[in-house]
Amino acid sequence: MSKVCQISGKRPRSGNNVSHANNKTKRKFYPNLQKKRFYLPEEDKWVTLKVSTSTLRTINKNGITQVLKKAREQGTALV
């Protein structure tokens, strides 16, 4: 499975490793993804999502229902 957050759409970014001699080689910065189960009371079911830790904090603050609704409006949700 790809390394993309299913709610926020965060994906790997590219950048450079820079040595002391200022040599630059390509590298990737991966999002901190965690597999987490969420209960959706409206649909009365559990769903397993791959979400970034920053999105997890947003879910804890606002609730899974609100976050999913907003993500679907923006078109970033892969659920």
C-alpha positions as CSV (number, residue, x, y, z in Angstrom):
1,M,0.0,0.0,0.0
2,S,1.2,3.5,-0.7
3,K,2.6,5.8,1.9
4,V,-0.3,8.3,1.8
5,C,-2.6,9.5,4.6
6,Q,-6.1,8.5,3.8
7,I,-7.7,11.6,5.3
8,S,-5.3,14.5,4.8
9,G,-3.6,13.2,1.6
10,K,-0.1,13.7,2.9
11,R,2.4,11.9,0.8
12,P,6.2,11.5,0.6
13,R,8.1,14.7,-0.3
14,S,11.5,14.8,-1.9
15,G,14.6,16.7,-0.9
16,N,18.3,16.5,-0.5
17,N,20.8,14.9,1.9
18,V,23.5,17.5,2.3
19,S,26.9,16.4,3.5
20,H,29.6,18.4,5.3
21,A,31.2,18.9,1.9
22,N,27.9,20.3,0.7
23,N,27.3,17.3,-1.7
24,K,23.6,16.9,-2.4
25,T,21.9,13.5,-3.0
26,K,18.2,12.9,-3.4
27,R,16.2,11.5,-0.5
28,K,12.5,11.3,0.6
29,F,10.7,12.6,3.6
30,Y,8.0,10.2,4.6
31,P,4.9,11.1,6.6
32,N,4.5,9.4,10.0
33,L,1.7,7.1,9.2
34,Q,-0.1,4.8,11.7
35,K,-2.8,2.2,11.1
36,K,-5.7,3.0,13.4
37,R,-9.2,1.7,13.8
38,F,-12.1,4.2,14.2
39,Y,-15.7,3.6,15.2
40,L,-18.3,5.5,13.1
41,P,-21.5,5.7,15.1
42,E,-23.6,7.0,12.2
43,E,-22.8,3.9,10.1
44,D,-22.4,1.6,13.2
45,K,-19.2,0.1,12.0
46,W,-15.4,0.1,12.5
47,V,-13.0,1.3,9.8
48,T,-9.2,0.9,9.7
49,L,-7.4,3.9,8.3
50,K,-3.8,4.8,7.6
51,V,-3.5,8.3,9.0
52,S,-0.6,10.6,9.8
53,T,0.0,11.5,13.4
54,S,-0.9,15.1,12.8
55,T,-4.2,14.0,11.4
56,L,-4.7,11.8,14.5
57,R,-4.3,14.8,16.7
58,T,-7.0,16.6,14.7
59,I,-9.3,13.6,15.0
60,N,-8.8,13.6,18.8
61,K,-9.6,17.3,18.9
62,N,-12.6,17.5,16.5
63,G,-13.9,13.9,16.3
64,I,-13.7,11.4,13.4
65,T,-17.1,12.4,12.0
66,Q,-16.3,16.1,11.6
67,V,-12.8,15.4,10.2
68,L,-14.2,12.9,7.6
69,K,-16.9,15.3,6.6
70,K,-14.4,18.1,6.0
71,A,-12.0,15.9,4.1
72,R,-14.8,14.7,1.8
73,E,-15.8,18.3,1.1
74,Q,-12.2,19.1,0.2
75,G,-11.8,15.9,-1.8
76,T,-8.7,14.7,0.0
77,A,-10.3,11.7,1.7
78,L,-9.5,8.3,0.2
79,V,-12.3,6.7,2.2
